[in-house]
């Protein structure tokens, strides 16, 4: 698993912005403004986004004046698995039990 790394609190907060807004992509100024309300400085948010892009957790694309970032496909897939919108598997009538 080459693209696994320990996510920091600022990194977690960056990913959480996407879930909070139910967004697939966001301009960097929007992320900066939202995390500024949580006490993060603009430079720390921009640095964290840059680190996450270089690690492959986010994808960045320039659209006109602003850069827009989105979750990388592997991060988005994991994120959608734990989101409230995830579809629960159909119950097949069986029950598994794990004893330790």
Secondary structure, DSSP 8 states (H G I E B T S, - for coil): -TT-----HHHHHHHHHHHHHT-SEEEHHHHHHHHHTTT--HHHHHHHHHHHHHHTSEEEEEETTEEEEEE-HHHHHHHHHHSTTS------S-------
